[in-house]
Amino acid sequence: MENIRFERLFNRSERTVIVAIDHGEFDGPLEGMEDLPQTASQIDPCIDAVLLAPGMLVHCRHAFNYKGAPMAVVRLNWSTVYCYRWDYGDSVTVPACSAAEAVRNGADAVLISLTLQTGSEAVDASNVECFRRLCEEAHRLGMPVIGEYYPPRPGSLSEDDLHGKVYISTRILAELGADAIKTFYTKEFEKVTQSCPVPVLGLGAERCPTQLQALELARDEVAGGAGGVVFGRNAIQVSDPAAFQRALCDVVKREVSPQEAAEKHGLTS
């Protein structure tokens, strides 16, 4: 899909860096995101876009209403796959926001997740139906769609199983119409990116023990062919989020080494 929004978010000459602050939609308030408007206001303008839950964009407009501000990406569906604390089993996905509502509230792009191999053929089919319905509506309104592949219980998967699921499902998302895809970094990530015709964005997943390790993860994702990264906890739950985000952009966009970027921006842990 070629349009102004897509070209701005996925510049062919530069990788994309997105900061995710949509965790409250599934976890409630998290450390560093208790006051989300304040969190959003501290995101550095070097970041290309910010991922939010649909109800929070109206509270965080200030983070997007200045020249050179990041773009706003709104998550359109809600899935039990993210609700670890409630121990759901089927990973059911339902619409949470229409593309039209996201546009009215000022979104520049949308994210729609898809979970497959849930253990239920009916649930898988329903999840695909939900993705396609929202994707078609978003495209009709000229909105780029980031598809997110998130497997059931990723923490319980072996490296081989995680790679196999990501490898297959990333391509399925592209076949279903996603303009870019957010997913897990795997042991053979280059195979994932090479077999997918749209940009693949590596996610940050759980918070890394150190900021240097988070930057190393971003470096590895880019080396594996990622068109960018989507980092949440690793970009927010740190002592100086803006400094880390600038270091992250250096690593992802300019291929600065993690160690050099950490030293340049004064990251200490």
N, C-alpha and C positions, 0 to 999 in steps of 0.2 A: 504494500500500500504506500503510494508516494503522495505525500502532502506536506504542507509547511510544518505542521506539528511533528510529524514523523522525522523529517529531515533535521529539525532542531534538536530532537531528543536523541536520534541515532545518526549523528553526523558521520558520514562515511570516512572522513579523515581523522576521526578522533573517537576513542572509546568513551562509553557512558558510565557515570558514577551516580548511583541513586542511593539516598538514605531512606530507610524504612522506619516509620514511626507509627505503624498500624497495629502494633502488638496488643493494645488495649481492647481491640475488638474481640479478642479471644482470651486474653489473660487478665483484663482489668489493668489497674495502674501498676506499672513496673518502675524499678529504680531508674531515675533519670527522665522518666516520662510521666510523672505524677501530674505536673502542670503542662499539658501538651502545647498550649499556645506559647508558653515560655520556651519549651524545648524547640519548637519550630523556629522561633525568633533567633535562636543561637546557631542555626545551621548556616554554614559558611556559603557565600554565593558562588564559590568555585564548584559546588555540587550542581549537577545537571537537573535533578528532579528529586522530589520527596514523595514517598508512598504513604498515603493516609487512608484511614477508614472513612466511609462516606459521611458520617455524621460530624466529623472533626474538621472538614475543610472550611465550614462556615466560621469556626472558631479560630482558624489559623490563617485567615486571608492576608494578614499583615506580612506573612512570610513569603508571599508571592506577588505583592503589589508594588514592587519597585523595579526600576530598570536593571536588567541583568539578574533578576531573581531566578531561583530554580523553578522548574515546571512542577505542576501538581498532578500526581497520578493517584487515582481513586480506585480502591479495591471494590469490585462489584458483587462478589458472591461471598457467602459465609459457609464454612465447612467444619464439621466436627473433627476433621483430621488434625486440626491445630489445638484442640482442647485436651491436652495431655492430662490435666488434673482431674478431669471428669471421666477418663478412661472409657471413652466411646469406642465402639468396635467397628462400625461400618463405613466411616468416612463419607457421610452423606453431605452433598453440597446443595445449597439453595440460593436463589437470588437474594441479595440484600439491598441492592440499589440499582435503579435503572440507569442506563447510559444517559438518558435524557435528563434525569435529576443531576447526575454528575456534571453534565455540561452546564446546566442552569447554575450550579454552585461554583463554577469556574474551573473545572478540571481540564487539563490539557491532554491527558491520556488516561487509559484505564488498565487495570490488571484484573484478569479473570483466572482463577485457579482451576486445576483439574487433577483429580486423584483417580487412578485406575488400579486394577488388581486388588480391589477391596475385599474380595472373598464372596462377593455377591454380583452376579451378572446384572441383576436389576438395578443395583446401586451404580455400577459402572455406566450402564446405559443412561440412567437418569443424570449422572454427572456430565456425560458428554452432551446430553440434550440441554442442560443448563448452560454449559459453556457456549454451545453453538447459538443459542437464543440471544445471550448477552453479547456475543461477538458480532453477530449480524446487526444488532441494534447499534452497537458502537460504531461499526464501519459505516452504517447508513448515515450517521451523524458526523462522519469525518474524523473519528477518534482512533488513534493508534491503539492497538491491543497488545499488552504484554501478557502472554500466557505463563502461568506458573505451574510447573509440575512438582507435586509434593506427594511422595509415596506414603502409604500407611505406616506408622511407627518406624520412621527412618532410623532411629537410634538402635533398633533391634536387628537391623540388617547387616549382613557381612559386607565387606568391600565389594565382593563379586556381585552379590545380589543388588546392592545399591546401584552399581554401574549398569547392570543389565536392565533394571527398571528405568533408570534415567535415559539410557541409550535409546530404548524403544519408545518411551512416552514423550520424549522431547520431539522426536520426529512426528509422532502422532499429533502433537499440538500444532506443529507447523502445517501439517496436512489439514487440520481443522480450521486454519485461518489466522493463527497468531502471527503478529508482525515481529515479535521478539519473544524470547522465552527466558524466564528466571528459573533456575534450578540448582541442584546440589553439585558441587565439585566432586568428581569421581576419580578413581585410580587410573582410568584411561580417558580422561576428559577430552583429549584431542579427537578421539573417535566420535564423541558426542557432537562436538562443534563442527567437525568436517562432514558429518552426515546430515546436518541441519541447514536448510537454505536461508534461515533468518538468524539475526544475531542472538547468541546465547549469553545470558548474564549469569555469572556465578554468584551465589548467595553466600552470606557470611555465616549463617546458621548460628550455633551456640557461641556465646562469648568466648574468645580465645583467652588463655591464661595471661598473655602479655600483648601489648599493642604491636610489638615487633612481629609476633607470630601472626597477628591479624593481617599485617602488611605483607608478610610472606605468603599467606593464603591468597591474597589478591594478586600477588606476583605470579603464583603458580596457575591461577585461573587464566590470567592474561596469556601466560606462556602456552597454555593449552588451547588457545584460540578464542577465549571469551571476548565478546564485543563490549564488555564492561562488567560491573559488579553491582550488587544490591546488598548493602551492609546496614544492619539495624543496631543490635546491641553493641557490636564492636565499634560503631561510629558514634554512639550516644553515651553508653555507660562507661565513660572514661573521664579523667580529671579535667581535660580541656578538649571537648568535642570538636571545636573548630580547628584546632591545631592538628588533631588526628585526621580530620576530613581533608585538610590541605595536603597532609602527607600521603593520604590515600590517593588523591588526585595525581600527585607527582608519580606515584608508583604505577597507577593504571594508565594514565594518559601520556606520561612522558618517560616511562620505563626507568625511572630513578630506582636505585636499589633500595630495598626496605631499610637497611641499616643507614644509608645516607639520608633517606627521607626522614627517618626517626630523629637523627641527629639535627638535621636542618630545622625541624619544627619543634625541637625541644621535648620530644616524647621520652618519658622517664621510666615507664613500666609497661 
